[in-house]
Amino acid sequence: ETFMVQNKDNLTQEEAHKRANAVSHVHYKLKIDIKQGSPEYDGTVEITFQHKNPSEGVFLDYKGKAVRSLSVNGSSLTSEAHKDNRIHLSGLKEQNTVVIEYVNDYDHDGDGFHRFVDPEDNQEYLYTNFEPFYAHRLLPCFDQPDLKAPFELSVIAPSSWEVVSNAPEKSRGQEDSDKRILRHFEPTPVLSTYLYAIVAGPFDRFDDKYEEMPLGLFCRKSLSKHFDTAELFETTKQGLKFYRDLFGFDFPFVKYDQLFVPEFNVGAMENFGCVTFTEHYVFRDPPTSTQRLRRAETLLHEMAHMWFGDLVSPIWWDGLWLNESFATFISSVAQAEGTNFSATAAWHHFHSSMKAWAYREDQLSTTHAIQGAVPDTNSTFQNFDGITYGKGAAVLKQLVAVVGREGFRDGLRTYFKKHQWGNTTIEDFLAAIEEGANRDLKEWSRLWLQTAGLNTIVPRWSTEGGKIKELVVEQLAPEDNPTLRPHHLEVAIYVDENNSPKLKSSVHADIKAEKFTDLSSLVSSFDTPVMIYCNYNDHAYVKCTVDDKSLSYVLNHIEKFDDTLQRQLLWSALWNMVRDAQFSGIEYLNLIRHKTTLEPDIRISQSVLRNARGAIGWYIPSEYHDEETRKLFHFGHKQLLAATAQDDRITFARLAIDSIVDAETLGVMSQMAENSGIEGFQLDQDMRWSLVHKKIAFNIPGWESDLQKEKERDPSDRGKRAVAAAESSVFLADVKEKHWQLFLTDTSSSLHTISSYMRGFHWHNQKELLRPYLDKFFDSIVEIFRTRNQEYANTFYSSLFPYNYRQEDIVLQRTRALLQTLNPKDDGILIRNLKESIDDLTRSKAACDYVRSKLAQKL
């Protein structure tokens, strides 16, 4: 389902198509004037372009403070040309030159041209972030992906600063009286506007080379001591080589800079030659191997975009999914095959993060086809989701299984060679893969890309005379999305040897787009198994169940499967059963406490323990919440004391702190903050902040002095955000009301600061104190979505929805009632949020009812 969202800063696909048909040969020359400490900047842009039908006019997108002067082909236009975030141009010819001088305020929500002041040293940092429709916050432009144009930049900025853009610096002038200099940059190749970038500030810079190409890494001065450049450079070089070899196409530019910037809203952004990353990837505390792997995957994801997305770009935002899905999938391939990270770790992460995200979102009522209509730019914002990233990537993995690795590779090489520096559609991509693989993909594409929903497959098998007699795979589809699809997968046959599972064989099989597929002939020679699993090696995007015959064996032996990915797949299957009200959440938690002590791979323990917290929050009755949380705390604390590996210690310390449920459990971990009692291990600063937040939320006497102590230990921006969360955690009604009013009225603070206050607002043990905000949320949320930007509105919703009361009927009633009052034309994004909350609340209720029924059977 696609919602049109009407506001004054929105571009429709129809408008973009019309503009692209009229306008061509665009070129931007931009000069930005930056004064240190100023809340605003000046800009001058010269835009040249050709127009097929000059008398029809055209508009530029520009969401800025003020236009000081505007000329078209030497003739001035009045300020009336700038309205509703557009500049309407008249007096056009076939060849045009437009010059605009303007002034603009910096942004504070992580998009546009964002400004940040480091609280540790008062240094100022600036960066742009434009995807999908924010370039026109920096400069007037044709802000759509298919009007690609060279970008020629000049910047006046303090001479002590680093200024980085897509292209290398060409020259610089003399320092002026304000100690600023004018830097000129080389023109870029033709790029989509969302890929332009400027990053400026007193960054620390680190240089290296890949062959003869310059590589740069940048971070804030106050973070430099934490910046582990060696691993970043190593992964960068490995990725550049892997992609060049795979794509058969050299890196398409002359330099590659990667900059870690503050208050970034997402993981990273693929600005051409000038990639920006969240500072969460600069590890201020010791990271786990999973954190390092996730950072490397993000680095490789953005690098893949230099070819797929930047060199070859989508015509419109209905191609966003292919951009992101491809980068998500191929970065896991690169990590598995081209870096020092293990293949097992890479594919485990792919399954436990991206595919898990996709599985969840594909079972919501708001799921959508991978390839769907995107009528306007506001609709694009709804598609940065688990379908676009996770399902699309998983389906590309399935496509490789279908056409073969070599056919896929050859198709990619054709695609980049044929479409370099151009714009494409999904049809162009599939045509290249069809050519490379010599296979028709039209029906496959229709079933997989143009329909929504998640299939489930169930193995139905029987034995006779010690052999498998029959194996029929049943394929299911939800009522709302009844499509059955073809699946190429591996079927694993496990037998028991010495009370441990042993893989007897795995066979490749093609499941038809039908309800039943008979695979008996493939497996009839095998001895009676203890388990048949129908997605070995995780090639298929499908929910694979553990059948009734196999379930008891899996529950008793899950830690003994010697294949790490297979153990992860089995744990995922059990988690799906909990969510589907087929396995008790309390039995699941008991299993976790028993089996993760025996699990040899901490990465699996991490993903399973994350689901344990989810089970307590959503899938067991609320009357068991404190008891099960306390059990999980004592489990985590015990494992922490016994652990010897650093990854294990970090994992179980985080688990124990997350599972603090009362003053007693808080006291245990608070003592460890001063002296862990574990040689070579101390609680890190993030853990210390979590303990302070919990002391405040539980109103433990003396929390004021603990808060002051942590303020002094951590004066950084992280510390400032932690203080904000601490202040809103205070167990007082007037404090809660003060912060609620802040959430409703503050429009000047950065989104990251406000979201930190929101993070401290809701606490499970403060449910009665916060009960008035259940009604206040529903009374306020429509106005928030109609008057605030989408980043803020979505943050408000996700942080402040009254999930504390999720098992009370009133929450579901209020959500449904509000949904009935809304109009898809005006409230599309809020409607989607409400529908997904209803789905989550309904699933939670069903799972909790199932737990109660299982417990009642035992009485």
C-alpha positions in Angstrom: 0.0 0.0 0.0 1.4 3.4 -1.0 0.3 6.6 0.7 0.5 10.0 -0.9 1.7 12.6 1.6 0.9 16.2 0.9 3.1 19.0 2.1 4.9 21.9 0.6 8.3 20.2 0.2 7.4 17.2 -2.0 8.2 16.3 -5.6 5.9 13.8 -7.4 7.2 11.3 -9.9 5.0 12.9 -12.5 6.6 16.3 -12.0 10.1 14.8 -12.0 9.4 12.8 -15.2 8.0 16.0 -17.0 11.1 18.0 -15.8 13.5 15.3 -16.9 11.9 15.2 -20.4 12.4 19.0 -20.7 15.7 19.6 -19.1 19.2 18.3 -20.0 22.9 19.1 -19.9 22.8 20.5 -16.3 25.9 21.8 -14.6 26.2 23.3 -11.1 28.9 25.8 -9.9 28.4 26.4 -6.2 30.2 28.7 -3.9 29.5 28.4 -0.1 30.7 31.0 2.4 31.2 29.7 5.9 31.8 31.9 8.9 32.9 30.1 12.0 30.4 30.4 14.8 27.6 31.7 12.6 24.2 30.0 12.6 23.9 30.6 8.8 25.9 30.5 5.6 25.8 32.2 2.2 25.6 30.5 -1.1 25.9 31.4 -4.8 25.0 28.9 -7.4 25.3 29.1 -11.2 23.2 26.6 -13.0 23.4 26.0 -16.7 21.0 23.7 -18.6 19.2 23.2 -21.8 15.4 23.3 -22.1 13.4 21.7 -24.9 10.4 23.9 -24.5 11.5 27.2 -23.0 8.1 28.9 -23.0 6.8 26.3 -20.6 9.2 27.4 -17.8 10.6 25.1 -15.1 11.1 25.1 -11.4 14.1 24.5 -9.1 13.7 22.9 -5.7 15.0 25.1 -2.9 14.1 24.9 0.8 16.1 27.8 2.2 15.9 30.9 4.3 16.0 33.6 1.7 17.0 34.3 -1.9 18.9 37.5 -2.2 19.1 37.7 -5.9 18.0 35.7 -8.9 18.7 36.1 -12.6 17.8 34.0 -15.6 20.0 34.6 -18.7 21.0 38.0 -17.3 17.5 39.2 -16.4 16.5 39.6 -12.8 13.4 37.9 -11.3 11.6 39.1 -8.2 11.4 37.3 -4.9 7.9 36.1 -5.7 9.5 33.4 -7.9 10.5 31.7 -4.7 7.6 30.2 -2.9 6.5 26.8 -1.4 10.1 25.6 -1.5 10.4 26.1 -5.2 12.0 28.7 -7.5 9.9 29.2 -10.6 12.0 30.2 -13.6 10.7 32.3 -16.5 12.5 34.0 -19.4 14.1 30.7 -20.5 15.9 29.9 -23.7 17.1 26.6 -25.2 20.4 27.2 -23.4 20.1 28.8 -20.0 22.2 30.3 -17.2 20.6 30.9 -13.8 22.5 32.7 -11.0 21.1 32.7 -7.5 22.5 34.3 -4.3 21.0 33.1 -1.1 21.4 32.7 2.7 20.4 29.7 4.7 20.4 28.5 8.3 22.2 25.3 9.2 20.1 22.2 9.9 20.0 20.4 13.2 18.2 17.2 12.3 21.0 15.3 10.6 19.9 16.1 7.1 20.5 19.0 4.7 23.6 20.9 5.9 24.0 19.9 9.5 25.9 21.9 12.1 27.4 20.4 15.4 29.5 22.0 18.1 31.6 19.6 20.1 31.0 20.2 23.9 34.4 19.0 24.8 36.4 21.6 22.8 33.8 23.9 21.3 34.9 23.0 17.8 32.4 23.3 15.0 31.7 20.5 12.4 29.5 20.7 9.3 28.3 18.0 6.9 25.6 17.4 4.3 23.2 14.5 4.0 20.8 14.6 1.1 19.2 11.2 0.4 16.5 11.2 -0.9 15.3 14.8 -1.2 17.5 17.1 0.8 20.1 18.5 -1.6 17.8 21.5 -2.2 18.3 22.4 1.5 21.9 23.3 0.5 21.4 24.7 -3.0 18.7 25.4 -5.5 18.7 22.5 -7.9 16.8 19.9 -9.9 16.6 17.6 -6.9 15.8 14.2 -8.6 18.1 11.3 -9.4 17.9 11.2 -13.2 19.0 14.8 -13.8 22.6 13.9 -13.2 25.1 16.8 -13.5 28.7 17.7 -12.8 29.1 19.5 -9.4 31.8 22.2 -9.3 32.4 23.5 -5.7 34.2 26.4 -4.1 34.2 26.9 -0.3 35.3 29.8 1.8 36.1 28.4 5.3 38.6 28.7 8.1 42.1 27.9 6.9 42.6 25.5 9.8 39.7 23.3 8.8 39.6 20.3 6.6 37.0 20.8 3.7 36.2 17.6 1.9 33.8 17.1 -1.1 33.2 14.5 -3.8 36.1 15.7 -5.9 39.7 16.5 -4.9 40.7 20.1 -4.0 42.1 21.9 -7.1 43.5 25.1 -5.7 43.2 27.6 -2.9 43.5 31.3 -2.5 45.2 33.5 0.1 44.1 33.6 3.8 41.9 36.6 4.5 41.7 38.8 7.6 39.3 36.4 9.2 41.8 33.5 8.7 39.7 32.0 6.0 40.7 30.7 2.6 38.8 30.0 -0.7 39.2 26.4 -1.8 38.3 25.3 -5.4 37.5 21.7 -6.1 37.7 19.8 -9.3 34.4 19.2 -11.1 32.8 15.9 -10.5 31.6 13.4 -13.1 27.8 13.5 -13.7 26.1 12.7 -10.4 22.6 12.6 -8.9 22.1 15.5 -6.6 21.5 13.3 -3.5 25.2 12.2 -3.9 26.7 15.7 -3.6 28.6 16.3 -0.4 30.4 18.9 1.7 32.1 18.1 5.0 34.0 20.8 6.9 35.6 21.3 10.3 38.8 20.8 12.2 38.8 17.0 11.6 41.9 14.9 12.2 42.9 13.4 8.9 44.6 10.1 8.2 46.0 9.2 4.7 46.9 6.1 2.9 46.8 4.8 -0.7 45.2 1.9 -2.6 47.7 1.3 -5.4 48.0 4.9 -6.5 44.6 6.2 -5.4 44.5 8.4 -2.3 42.5 7.2 0.7 41.4 9.4 3.5 39.9 8.8 6.9 38.5 11.6 9.1 37.1 12.0 12.5 36.6 14.8 15.1 39.7 15.8 17.1 38.1 14.7 20.4 37.5 11.2 19.1 40.8 10.8 17.4 42.3 8.8 20.3 39.6 6.1 19.7 40.0 6.0 15.9 41.4 2.5 14.8 42.4 3.5 11.3 44.5 0.3 10.6 41.5 -2.0 10.4 39.5 0.6 8.5 42.2 1.1 5.8 42.7 -2.7 5.6 39.0 -3.4 5.0 38.9 -0.5 2.5 41.7 -1.9 0.4 40.3 -5.4 0.5 36.9 -4.2 -0.6 38.2 -2.1 -3.4 40.1 -5.1 -4.8 37.2 -7.5 -4.4 34.7 -5.3 -6.1 37.1 -4.4 -9.0 37.7 -8.1 -9.6 34.0 -9.1 -9.3 32.5 -6.2 -11.3 35.3 -6.2 -13.9 35.3 -2.4 -13.6 37.9 -0.2 -11.9 36.9 2.1 -9.1 35.2 4.9 -10.9 36.9 7.9 -9.5 40.3 9.3 -8.4 40.0 9.4 -4.6 38.1 7.8 -1.8 37.4 9.5 1.5 35.5 8.2 4.5 34.4 10.6 7.2 32.9 9.8 10.6 30.5 12.6 11.6 28.4 13.5 14.7 24.7 13.2 15.1 24.3 11.2 11.9 20.8 9.7 11.5 21.7 6.4 9.8 24.7 4.1 9.5 26.3 5.8 6.5 25.7 7.5 3.2 27.3 6.7 -0.1 28.2 10.2 -1.3 30.4 9.7 -4.3 34.1 9.6 -3.2 33.1 11.2 0.2 31.3 8.7 2.3 29.9 9.7 5.6 29.5 7.4 8.6 27.9 7.6 12.0 30.4 8.1 14.9 28.9 5.0 16.5 31.6 3.2 14.4 34.3 5.0 16.3 34.4 2.8 19.3 34.9 4.8 22.5 34.5 1.6 24.5 36.0 -1.9 23.7 33.9 -3.4 20.9 32.8 -6.9 20.4 33.8 -8.8 17.2 30.2 -8.4 16.1 30.4 -4.6 16.3 33.6 -4.7 14.2 32.0 -7.0 11.7 28.9 -4.8 11.5 31.1 -1.7 10.9 33.0 -3.5 8.1 29.8 -4.6 6.5 28.6 -1.0 6.5 31.9 0.2 5.0 31.6 -2.4 2.2 27.9 -1.6 1.7 28.7 2.1 1.0 31.7 1.2 -1.2 29.5 -1.1 -3.3 27.3 1.9 -4.0 30.2 3.7 -5.7 29.4 1.4 -8.6 25.8 0.4 -7.9 24.0 3.6 -7.2 26.6 6.3 -8.0 28.2 5.2 -11.3 24.8 3.7 -12.3 21.9 5.4 -10.6 18.1 4.9 -10.4 15.8 6.9 -12.6 13.4 7.4 -9.7 13.0 6.4 -6.1 11.1 3.2 -7.1 14.6 2.0 -7.8 15.8 2.7 -4.2 15.2 -1.0 -3.2 17.6 -2.3 -5.9 20.3 0.1 -4.8 20.0 -0.8 -1.1 19.3 -4.5 -1.6 22.3 -5.0 -3.9 24.7 -3.2 -1.6 23.4 -5.1 1.4 23.8 -8.5 -0.3 27.1 -7.9 -2.1 28.7 -6.4 1.0 28.1 -9.7 2.7 29.6 -11.5 -0.2 32.7 -9.2 -0.1 33.0 -9.6 3.6 32.8 -13.4 3.4 35.2 -13.8 0.5 37.4 -10.8 0.3 38.3 -9.7 3.9 39.8 -11.0 7.1 36.4 -11.6 8.6 35.2 -15.2 8.4 32.5 -16.3 5.9 30.6 -17.9 8.7 30.5 -14.7 10.7 29.4 -12.7 7.6 26.5 -14.9 6.7 25.4 -15.3 10.3 25.2 -11.5 10.5 23.3 -11.4 7.2 20.7 -13.8 8.6 20.4 -12.5 12.2 20.2 -8.9 11.2 19.0 -8.3 7.7 16.9 -11.4 7.1 15.4 -11.2 10.6 14.4 -7.6 9.9 12.8 -8.6 6.6 10.9 -11.6 8.1 9.4 -9.3 10.8 8.4 -6.5 8.4 7.1 -8.9 5.7 4.5 -10.2 8.2 3.1 -6.8 9.0 -0.1 -5.5 7.4 2.0 -2.7 5.9 4.3 -5.0 3.9 4.6 -4.2 0.3 6.1 -5.7 -2.9 9.9 -5.2 -3.2 9.3 -3.3 -6.5 6.4 -0.9 -6.1 5.1 2.5 -7.0 6.7 5.5 -5.3 4.4 8.4 -6.4 6.4 11.2 -4.6 9.5 11.9 -2.6 7.6 11.8 0.7 6.6 8.2 -0.1 10.3 7.4 -0.5 10.8 7.9 3.2 8.5 5.0 4.0 10.6 2.7 1.9 13.8 2.8 4.0 12.6 -0.4 5.6 13.2 -4.1 6.1 11.7 -4.9 2.7 13.9 -2.5 0.8 17.1 -3.6 2.6 16.6 -7.0 4.1 14.1 -8.8 1.8 15.5 -7.4 -1.3 19.0 -8.5 -0.3 17.7 -12.0 0.6 15.9 -12.3 -2.7 19.1 -11.4 -4.6 20.9 -14.1 -2.7 18.1 -16.4 -3.8 18.6 -15.1 -7.4 22.2 -16.1 -7.3 21.2 -19.6 -6.2 18.8 -19.7 -9.1 21.1 -18.4 -12.0 24.5 -19.4 -10.6 27.4 -17.3 -9.4 29.1 -17.0 -12.8 25.9 -15.9 -14.6 25.2 -13.3 -11.9 28.8 -12.0 -12.2 28.7 -11.8 -15.9 25.4 -10.0 -15.8 26.8 -7.4 -13.4 29.8 -6.8 -15.7 27.5 -6.2 -18.6 25.3 -3.9 -16.5 28.2 -1.6 -15.3 29.8 -1.4 -18.8 26.5 -0.6 -20.6 25.0 1.9 -18.1 28.0 3.7 -16.6 27.2 7.3 -15.6 23.6 6.7 -16.5 20.3 5.9 -14.9 18.4 2.6 -15.0 15.3 0.7 -14.0 14.9 -2.8 -12.6 14.2 -4.0 -16.2 17.7 -2.9 -17.2 19.3 -4.8 -14.3 17.3 -8.0 -15.0 18.1 -7.8 -18.7 21.8 -7.8 -17.9 21.4 -10.8 -15.5 19.4 -12.6 -18.1 22.1 -12.1 -20.6 24.8 -13.1 -18.2 23.0 -16.2 -17.1 21.2 -17.0 -20.4 18.0 -17.4 -18.5 14.5 -15.8 -18.7 13.7 -14.1 -15.4 10.3 -12.5 -16.2 8.1 -14.9 -14.3 10.6 -15.1 -11.4 10.6 -11.3 -11.3 6.8 -11.1 -11.3 6.5 -13.6 -8.4 9.3 -12.3 -6.3 9.5 -8.5 -6.9 5.9 -7.6 -7.7 4.1 -9.4 -4.9 4.3 -9.1 -1.1 4.4 -11.5 1.7 6.5 -14.3 3.3 6.1 -18.0 2.4 6.4 -20.7 5.0 7.6 -24.2 4.1 6.9 -27.3 6.1 8.6 -30.7 5.5 6.2 -33.6 5.7 8.1 -36.9 5.8 7.7 -40.5 6.7 9.9 -43.5 7.0 9.7 -47.2 6.3 12.1 -50.0 6.9 14.7 -47.7 8.3 14.7 -45.4 5.2 13.0 -42.2 4.2 9.8 -43.2 2.3 8.4 -39.8 1.5 9.3 -36.2 1.7 6.7 -33.6 0.6 7.3 -29.9 1.1 4.2 -27.9 1.8 4.3 -24.2 0.9 2.0 -21.8 2.7 1.2 -18.1 2.2 -0.7 -15.7 4.3 -4.3 -14.9 3.4 -3.6 -11.3 2.6 -0.7 -12.1 0.3 -1.4 -15.6 -1.1 1.3 -15.8 -3.7 3.2 -19.1 -3.8 6.7 -18.8 -5.3 9.5 -21.0 -6.6 12.4 -21.6 -4.2 15.8 -23.0 -4.9 17.2 -24.4 -1.7 19.2 -27.1 0.0 17.5 -29.9 2.0 19.7 -31.2 4.9 19.3 -34.7 6.2 20.5 -35.2 9.8 21.0 -38.5 11.6 22.1 -39.1 15.2 25.5 -40.5 16.0 26.6 -40.9 19.6 23.8 -38.6 20.8 24.8 -35.8 18.5 23.4 -34.7 15.1 25.4 -35.5 12.0 24.8 -34.1 8.6 24.2 -37.1 6.4 23.8 -35.2 3.2 22.4 -32.0 1.7 20.6 -32.0 -1.7 19.7 -29.1 -3.9 16.0 -28.9 -4.7 13.6 -26.7 -6.6 10.4 -26.0 -4.8 7.6 -25.3 -7.3 5.3 -22.3 -7.0 2.6 -24.7 -5.8 1.3 -25.9 -2.4 3.1 -29.2 -2.5 6.4 -30.3 -4.0 7.3 -34.0 -3.8 11.0 -34.5 -3.1 10.9 -38.2 -2.2 13.0 -39.3 -5.1 15.9 -37.0 -3.9 16.0 -38.5 -0.4 14.7 -42.1 -0.5 18.1 -43.6 -0.2 18.8 -42.1 3.2 18.4 -43.7 6.6 15.8 -42.5 9.0 16.8 -39.0 10.1 16.3 -37.1 13.3 15.8 -33.9 11.4 15.1 -32.7 7.9 15.7 -29.0 7.4 14.7 -27.3 4.1 16.9 -24.2 4.0 20.4 -25.4 4.7 23.0 -22.7 4.0 20.2 -20.1 4.0 19.8 -19.6 0.2 16.0 -19.2 0.3 14.0 -16.3 1.6 11.4 -18.3 3.4 10.2 -19.1 6.9 11.4 -22.6 7.4 9.7 -24.5 10.2 11.1 -27.3 12.3 8.5 -30.1 11.9 6.9 -31.9 14.8 9.1 -35.0 14.3 12.3 -33.0 14.5 11.4 -30.4 17.2 12.1 -32.5 20.3 15.5 -33.5 19.0 16.3 -29.9 18.2 15.3 -28.7 21.6 17.6 -31.3 23.3 20.6 -31.1 20.9 20.6 -27.6 19.4 24.1 -26.7 20.7 25.5 -29.9 19.2 24.9 -29.1 15.5 28.5 -28.5 14.3 27.5 -26.0 11.6 27.4 -22.5 13.1 25.0 -21.1 10.6 22.7 -24.1 11.0 22.5 -23.5 14.8 21.5 -19.9 14.0 18.8 -21.0 11.6 17.4 -23.3 14.2 17.4 -20.6 16.9 15.6 -18.4 14.4 13.0 -21.0 13.7 12.3 -21.3 17.4 12.0 -17.5 17.7 9.5 -17.5 14.8 7.5 -20.1 16.7 7.4 -17.9 19.8 6.2 -15.0 17.7 3.6 -17.1 16.0 2.2 -18.5 19.2 3.5 -22.0 18.5 6.1 -22.2 21.3 5.8 -20.8 24.8 7.9 -17.7 25.4 8.6 -19.0 28.9 9.8 -22.3 27.6 12.0 -20.4 25.1 13.6 -18.4 27.9 14.2 -21.6 29.9 15.9 -23.1 26.8 18.1 -20.0 26.3 19.3 -20.1 29.9 20.2 -23.8 29.6 21.6 -23.9 26.0 23.5 -20.7 25.6 25.9 -21.8 28.4 26.9 -24.6 25.9 26.9 -22.5 22.8 30.5 -22.2 21.4 29.9 -19.1 19.2 29.3 -15.9 21.1 27.7 -14.3 18.0 24.8 -16.8 18.2 24.5 -16.1 21.9 24.3 -12.4 21.2 21.4 -12.7 18.7 19.6 -15.2 20.9 19.9 -13.1 24.0 18.6 -10.1 22.1 15.5 -12.2 21.3 15.3 -13.2 25.0 14.8 -9.5 25.9 12.2 -9.2 23.1 10.4 -12.3 24.5 10.2 -10.8 27.9 8.9 -7.5 26.6 6.4 -8.8 24.1 5.7 -12.5 24.2 5.1 -13.5 27.8 2.3 -12.3 30.1 3.1 -9.1 32.0 2.7 -10.9 35.3 5.8 -12.8 34.6 7.9 -9.8 33.4 9.8 -9.1 36.6 10.4 -12.8 37.5 11.7 -13.7 34.0 13.8 -10.5 33.8 15.4 -11.3 37.2 16.2 -14.9 36.0 17.9 -13.4 32.9 19.8 -11.0 35.1 21.2 -13.8 37.3 22.0 -15.9 34.3 23.9 -13.0 32.7 25.7 -12.1 35.9 26.8 -15.7 36.4 28.0 -16.0 32.9 29.9 -12.8 33.2 31.8 -14.0 36.2 32.7 -17.3 34.5 33.7 -15.8 31.1 37.3 -15.6 30.1 37.0 -14.2 26.5 36.5 -10.4 26.2 33.6 -10.7 23.8 31.8 -13.0 26.2 32.4 -10.6 29.1 31.1 -7.6 27.2 28.1 -9.6 26.0 27.0 -10.8 29.4 27.8 -7.6 31.2 25.4 -5.8 28.8 22.8 -8.5 29.3 23.0 -8.2 33.1 22.7 -4.4 33.0 19.8 -4.5 30.5 18.1 -7.1 32.8 18.2 -5.0 36.0 14.7 -5.1 37.4 14.9 -3.8 41.0 17.2 -2.3 43.6 18.8 -5.6 44.4 19.9 -6.4 40.9 21.0 -2.8 40.4 23.1 -3.0 43.5 25.0 -6.1 42.2 26.1 -4.3 39.0 26.7 -1.0 40.7 29.3 -2.7 42.9 31.0 -4.0 39.7 31.2 -0.4 38.4 33.7 0.4 41.0 35.5 -2.9 40.9 34.4 -5.6 38.6 36.3 -8.3 40.4 37.3 -9.7 37.1 40.9 -9.4 36.2 41.4 -7.4 32.9 37.8 -6.3 32.7 35.9 -3.2 33.8 32.5 -1.9 33.0 32.8 0.6 30.1 31.4 4.1 30.0 28.2 3.2 28.2 27.6 0.6 30.9 28.3 3.1 33.6 25.8 5.5 32.1 23.2 2.8 31.9 23.6 2.1 35.6 23.2 5.8 36.5 20.0 6.0 34.4 18.6 3.0 36.2 19.5 4.4 39.6 17.6 7.6 38.7 14.7 5.7 37.3 14.5 3.5 40.4 15.0 6.6 42.6 17.9 5.0 44.5 19.2 7.4 47.1 22.5 9.1 46.2 21.9 9.1 42.4 22.7 12.8 42.2 26.3 12.3 43.2 26.6 9.3 40.9 25.3 11.5 38.0 27.8 14.2 38.8 30.6 11.7 38.9 29.8 10.4 35.4 29.4 13.9 34.1 33.0 14.5 35.1 34.2 11.2 33.7 32.6 11.8 30.3 32.3 15.4 29.2 31.9 14.4 25.6 28.8 14.7 23.4 27.9 11.2 24.3 28.0 12.3 28.0 25.8 15.3 27.2 23.2 13.0 25.6 23.5 10.6 28.5 22.8 13.5 30.9 19.7 14.4 28.9 18.4 10.9 29.2 19.2 11.0 32.9 17.3 14.2 33.5 14.1 12.8 31.9 14.4 9.6 33.9 13.7 11.3 37.2 10.8 9.7 39.1 8.8 12.9 39.5 5.6 14.0 37.9 6.7 17.6 37.3 9.9 16.4 35.6 7.9 14.2 33.2 5.5 17.0 32.4 8.4 19.5 31.8 10.0 17.1 29.3 6.7 16.3 27.6 6.2 20.0 26.9 9.8 20.0 25.6 8.9 17.2 23.1 5.9 19.2 21.9 7.4 22.6 21.5 11.2 22.5 21.1 12.1 23.2 17.5 15.7 24.5 17.9 17.6 21.6 19.6 19.2 18.9 17.5 17.2 15.8 16.9 19.8 13.7 18.7 19.5 15.8 21.8 15.7 15.7 21.9 15.8 11.9 21.2 18.1 11.5 24.2 15.5 13.1 26.4 12.9 10.9 24.9 15.0 7.8 25.6 14.9 8.5 29.3 11.1 9.2 29.5 9.5 5.7 29.7 10.5 3.2 32.3 8.7 -0.1 33.2 8.8 0.6 36.9 7.3 4.1 36.3 4.1 2.8 34.7 1.7 4.4 37.1 3.5 7.7 37.2 3.5 7.8 33.4 -0.1 6.6 32.8 -1.4 10.1 32.0 0.9 10.1 29.0 -1.0 7.3 27.4 -3.9 9.6 26.6 -1.5 12.6 26.0 0.3 10.6 23.3 -2.8 9.9 21.3 -4.0 13.4 21.8 -0.8 14.9 20.4 0.5 12.5 17.7 -1.6 13.7 14.8 -0.4 17.3 15.3 3.2 16.1 15.5 3.0 14.3 12.2 1.3 17.2 10.5 3.6 19.9 11.7 7.0 18.4 12.3 9.5 16.8 9.8 9.3 13.1 9.3 12.5 12.3 11.2 11.2 14.0 14.3 7.7 12.6 14.0 8.9 9.0 13.6 11.3 9.5 16.5 8.5 10.9 18.7 6.3 7.9 17.8 8.9 5.2 18.3 10.2 6.7 21.6 6.9 7.7 23.2 4.2 5.3 22.1 2.8 3.8 25.3 4.3 0.4 24.9 4.6 0.1 28.6 0.9 -0.7 28.6 0.9 -2.9 25.6 -0.9 -5.8 27.2 -3.8 -3.5 28.4 -6.7 -3.4 26.0 -6.9 0.4 26.2 -3.8 0.8 24.1 -5.1 -1.3 21.2 -8.5 0.4 21.5 -7.0 3.9 21.3 -4.7 2.9 18.4 -7.5 1.5 16.4 -9.8 4.4 17.2 -7.3 7.0 16.1 -6.6 5.0 12.9 -10.3 5.3 11.9 -10.1 9.1 12.0 -7.2 9.6 9.7 -7.0 10.3 5.9 -4.4 8.4 3.8 -3.9 11.5 1.7 -2.8 13.6 4.7 -1.6 11.1 7.3 0.0 8.3 5.4 3.2 7.9 7.5 1.3 8.0 10.8 -1.2 5.5 9.4 1.6 3.1 8.7 3.0 3.5 12.2 -0.4 2.9 13.8 -1.1 -0.2 11.6 2.3 -1.7 12.6 1.6 -1.0 16.3 -1.7 -2.8 16.0 0.1 -5.7 14.3 2.7 -5.9 17.1 0.1 -5.5 19.9 -2.1 -8.2 18.3 0.8 -10.6 17.9 1.9 -10.0 21.5 -1.6 -10.7 22.8 -1.8 -14.0 20.9 1.6 -15.1 22.1 0.8 -14.2 25.7 -2.6 -16.1 25.5 -0.7 -19.1 24.2 1.8 -19.0 27.1 -1.1 -18.8 29.6 -2.8 -21.8 27.9 0.4 -23.9 28.1 0.9 -23.0 31.8 -2.8 -23.9 32.5 -2.2 -27.3 31.0 0.5 -28.0 33.5 -1.7 -27.2 36.5 
